[in-house]
Amino acid sequence: MELYSTNNPNTRVSFKEAVFNSMPQDKGLYMPVEIPRLDDKFIMHLDQYSLPEIAFHVANHLLGDSIPADDLKAIIYDAINFYAPIVKLEDKVYVLELFHGPSLAFKDFGARFMSRVMSYFLEEGEKQLDVLVATSGDTGGAVALGFLGVPNTRVTILYPKGKVSDIQELQLTTNGQNIRALEIDGTFDDCQALVKQAFTDKELNEKFRLTSANSINIARLIPQTFYYFNAYAQLLREGNDKAVFAVPSGNFGNIGAGLLAWKMGLPVEQFIAATNVNDTVPEYLKSGIYEPKPSVATLSNAMDVGNPSNWVRIADMFKGDIDQLKTLITGYSFDDEATLAAIKEVDAEDNYVVCPHTAIAWQALKDWQQQHPDSEATGIFLSTAHPCKFPDVFPDNIAEKIVVPEQVKDLEEKTKHSVILGKEFGEFKDYLLKHN
């Protein structure tokens, strides 16, 4: 597998180099030179395979000889050791539950796969790998658990002070060992900007072996394709073969993975990009003008992204064909009031509790279905995090229905450890240099 930079199509790097370097020096993002289509026979018989079997087949097809098949299979069967069921709520409405991994969020797919790939590629005696990750909520917890105790690695998590839930913060700040947490006095966009600037800073790159665990890293994106294929497999078992996916969208890695799956042959009728008031992409899909803006804090904090990094990958997949992009992707955005209303409506109609991010995807799907009454496709909305991670969001009558997993109860007994920094790059750089 070879990859190029979205800012320079003539770039050629190996999968290993793209994983460790994370972001090209020209500040683009890595994309596969070739996105190979899966065999139609495999696609139409997905229902005959388990999630790990699907994941291995997809990854092996995409990565080629980058990792020997037996080694890749071992990585996947170790990383993807939890389930991701679709649950029927009503006719043509299913929820894809992606919160059954150790950090209770969909980021477990990417983080666990990536940590094991990095560990596989790390050779004895090599320089320590420093993983930098910006999080708006769930990424940091998944990465922390994915890398916890991995030899010769150190993870530095940057998160916006006061803008993540209490449980999310505990997942970031209570690990110890090779995991450290920085509270940045700013927004997620500020955290993301610091990480990106570090990758292009000459002094830091000479001193450290830096890589990213954000979805800018191609090793995060690839495993997220697995659950789209697996959801379609489950749909086939239900007797349906037409699917629409509604995806809660912040940094646009999640829906980017879905589009990568589509490029590989997954027959998806429509993708729905569902955002909160940080609506840069839905506005672009309406106007054709891409205007990033400062992020705004909302109840769906993991989606508080005003300038989504992965949009350049999505645009690159369509090679400037705006019409095709707009045909395949529909954008919706909702404010906090609409988010709360959706939470209450899902509970009342289906006796099902959704986190605020998931509620936005549900509402977007319902709106799309209302506008397309003749569509024969079954709608699948992605549930990206366990509702227990957002206890302050729910009315009491809904909150009391949430079953809190044991790992969350254990977290609440632990002590938070973090360092508070401003949003200036100089301060962040000084911290890294002084705490080597």
N, C-alpha and C positions, 0 to 999 in steps of 0.2 A: 504494500500500500504506500503510495506517494501522496504528499499533500502540498498545496500551494497557499500563498497568502492572498486574501481577498484584495489586498492593495497591490499585489504583483503576481499576476497569473503565471509568470515564468519561474517563480520560486519552485524548488523541488526539495522536500525534506522527507525523511523516513517517519514512520509512525512513532518510533522511539524518540526521535528528536522533537517532534511536535508535542509529545506528552511532557517531556522535560522542559522544553523552552516555553511551552504554553502559548505565548503570543510572539509573533514575528517582530523583529526590531523595527519594521516599517509601520507597526501599530495596526496591522490588519488582523484577521483571524484565519486560522488554518482550516482548509477545506480539502476533501479528497479530490485528487485529480480525476478519478473516475468513481462514479456512484453506480456500482453494478446492479442490474435488475435481478431479483430473485426469480427462480423458475416458477412459471404459472401453476404448475402441478403442486409445488410446495405450498404456494399461497392458498390455493383452493382446498388444500387438505390440512390446513393449519390446525383444524380441530382434532387431529390425530396425535398432536404433539403436546408435551408438557411445557411449562414456562422455561425451565432450564434448557430443554431440547431446542426450543424456538430460539432462545437467546444465543446458544452456541452456533446454530446454523446461520443466523443473521450476522453475528460477529465474524465468524470464519469466512463468510462470503465477502464481507466488506474489508476485513484486514488482510486477507490473502495469506502470504507467507511471513507477515510481520511477527507472528507468534505461532510456533508449531501447534498443530491441532490438539494434541494431547495436553499440552501445557495450557492452551486457551480453555479447553474444556474444564480442567481442574480449577482455573481462576473463576470461571463463570459458576460452576456448581458450588464453590465456596462463597462467592459474593451474593448470588441470587438464591438465597436459601429461605425465602419467605414468599408468601403468595400475594396475588394482586387480583382479587375477584371482581367481576362485574355483578352488580346487584340490581335486579329489576324493581323499579319503584312504581311504574305504571306503563301502559301501552306505549311502546316506542321511546321510553325513557329509562336508561340504565345509568348507574353511577359506577365508575371505575375506582375502586378503593386502593389508593397507593400509599396508605399509612401503616402498613403492617410490618415494616422493617424496624430496626432497633431505635432509630431516632423519631419514628412515627411521622415521617414525611416522605414524599416521593423522591427527595434528594438522595435517599439511601441507595437507589439503583446506581446513580452516577458515582457517588462517593465511594461505595464499597468496591465497585469494579475498578475505578481509577486507582485507589490505594493499592490494590493487589497487582495491577499492571505496573505501577511505579516500583513496587517492591520486587517484582519479577525482573524488571530491567536493571535495577540497582546492582552493581557488581561489588564484591567484597573489596574494601580498601578505597572505594571511591569517596569523594567529598560529600559531606552531609547534604541532604536535600532539604532546602528551606521552602515550605509550602505556604504561600500567602493567599488568604481567602477573605474576600469581602462578603458580608451577609446582611440581608434585610430581614432575616428571621430563621429560616430553616436550613439553609445551606451549611452554616457554621456547625450546627449540631450534628448533621450527617457526616460532614468531613471530620469533625473531632472524633466521632466514634469509629469512622472508617480507618483513620490513621493512628488511633490510640495504641501506643506500644509498638508500632512498626519500627524496626531497627533503622538507624541512620537517617531518620527523618525528623523534622521539627515543623510544627504547624503554628502559624500566627494568624489568628482570626480577628478581623476588624469589623465591628458592628456599631451602628448609630446609637449613641447614648440615649436611653429613655424611649427608644422607638421599637423595641422588641418586647414580646410578652415575658412575664416572669419565668415561665417554664422554658421558653426558648433561651433566655439569658442563663438559666441554670445549666442547660445543655452545653452552652458555650464556655462557661467559666468554672466548672467544677471538676474538670478532668485531670488536671495536673500532668505528670509525666512529660511527654513531648508536645503538649498542647498549651498554648498561651493565648490570652484574650485581651484585646485592646478596645476600650470604649472610645469611640471617636465623637467629639462634640460637634456633630453635624448630621448629615443625611446619609442614606445608603450611597447616593451618587458620589458624595465626598469620599466614602470608604473605597468605592470602586476606582475613583480617580487616583487615590494614593497607591493602590495596588498596581494599576496600569503604569503609573509614573516610575515605580520601583523597577519594573521590568526593563525600562529603557534608560535607567540611570547607570552610567559606566562604572562608577565606584562601587555601587552595590553589587553589580554583576561580576566584578573582579573579585570581590570579597566572598560572596555567597553564590551558591548554586540555587538560583531561584526558579520556582515554578508556581503555577496557580492551580487551585482546586475549584475555581469558579467555572461556570458553564462556558467561559471563553476557552477552556481546555477541551480539545476534541474528545478526550477520554471520558469526559462527563457526558457529552452529547450522545455518543454511540450507544451506551447501555440504556439510555432513555427510549430508544426506538423499541426495545424489547417489549415493553408493556403495551405499546400500540398493537403490535402483531399478536400478542397474547390476548388482548381484549377482543380483537377480531376473531381469534380462534374460538373464544367462548361464545361470541355472537353466532358463529357458524353452528355451534352445538345447540343453540336456541332456535335454529332454523332460519336465521336471517343472514343476508350476505351484502346488505347495503348499510354503510355507517357514516354518521356525522359525528365529529368530535368537537366538544366545547371545552376549551382549555383556559384555566386561569393563567393570566399572562402578566409577568413583571419584567424580567430581563430577557424574555422570549427564547430561552433555551428549551423549555418544555414543548412549546408548539414547534420550535425549530426541529426538534427530534422527530416529532410527528410528520413534518414535511420531508425529512430525510427518509423516514419509513415509506412515505408516499412515493418518493423518487425511486425507492428500491422495489416498488411494485405493489405496495399495500393499497387496495382499492377503497379509497376514502372519497365520499361524495363532496364533503365540505369540511373545512376547518373554521371554527369560530374562536376568534381571539377575544377573550373576555377580560377587561381591565377594570380597575377602579378609576378614580378621577385622574390618575396619571395616564392620560389617554393619547399619548403621542402617536401610537400606531393606528388606533381607530380613526383618529382625525386625519391621518395620512391616507388611509383607505378611502375616506370620503372626499378629501380635497386634492390628493396627489402631491401635497407639499409636506415634506418631512421636517418638522420643527421640534427638536428636543427642548425640554423645559425643566426647570428645577422641580424636583420631586416634592410631593405633598404627602404628609402623614395621614394615614387612614386606618380603619379597623382591620383591613386586609394588608397588614404591614409588609408581608413578604413580597408584595407586588408594588411597593412604593418606589417605582423606578421611572424617572423622567426621560432618561436617555438609554434605552435598552441596548446592551452590547450586541446581542445575538441578531439584531435586525439586519446587520450587514451580511450575515450568513444567509438569511432568508432571501434578501435582495439578490445575493450572488447566485442562489439556486435558480432564480428565474431570469438571470442574465439580462435584466432591464426590461423584461416583458411585463410591464405594469398591468396590462389588461388581464393576462393569465393569472397573475398574483391576486388581483382584485376579484377574479371569478372564483378562485379556490378558497380565499380567506375573507371572512366577514368579521368586522370589528364591532364590539359593543362595549360601552363603559357605563359604570353605575357608581353613584355616590354612597356614602355610609347609610343614609336613610333607606335607599333601595336595597342595600345589602342586608340590613336588619329585617326589612319587610320580607325578603326572600327566605331568610333563616326561619322566620315565623311561618311562612307559607309552606315550606317543605315539611316542617314539623306537623302542621295542621293537616295537610293533604296526604302525606305519606308516612307519618310517624317516624321520621328519619332526621337525625341531627347532622347538620353540615357546618364546617368551619366557615369563616367569612369569605375566604378565597373560593371555596367550593360553591358557596351560595351565589357568587357572581357568575360562575360558570353555569350553574343550574338556570339562573334567570336568563342568561344569554341564549341558552339552548331553547328555553320555553318561548322566548321572543322570536327566535329564528323559526321555530316550528309553527308559530302562529302566523308568521309572514309567508310560510311555504306549506300551506295545508295539503297540497297535492303530493308532497314528497313521500316516497315509500321508504326512505332511509330511517333506520333506528338511531336515535340520538344517545350518545354516551358522553356524559360530562365527567371530568376528572376531579376526584376528591384528593387534594394534594397534601392535606395534613389532618391529623386526628383532632377533633374538636376540643379535646381536653387541654390543648396548648393555648387556648384563648378563653379562659374561664370568665373573664370580665365582660366579654361581648354578649353573653346570652342572658335573656330574661330568666328568672328563677325557675319557672315551670319547665323550661327547656334544659337549663343547666343540670337539674336534678336527674335527668335521663342519661347523662354522660357517664359512661363507665371508665373510670380512670385506671389505666394500666399500672401494674406493679412497679415498672421501671420509673414512672413519674413520681410515685410515692417515695421511692428510694432517693430520687434526686432532691426532694424537698428537705432531706436530712443533711445534705452536703453544704459546704461553705463556698461562697463565691470568691474567686480570685481574679482580678482584672486590673489593668492600668488605664488611666484616663489620659487621652491626648487630644490636642486640637486638630484642626483639619489641614494645617499647613504641612507641606511635604517635608520641609526641613526638620520639623520636630519628629516626624515619623522616621525619617532617615537616621537622625541622631539616635533614636531609640534602638533601631536595628544594629547600628554600629557599636553602640555601648553595651548591648546585651547579646553579644555573640556567643 
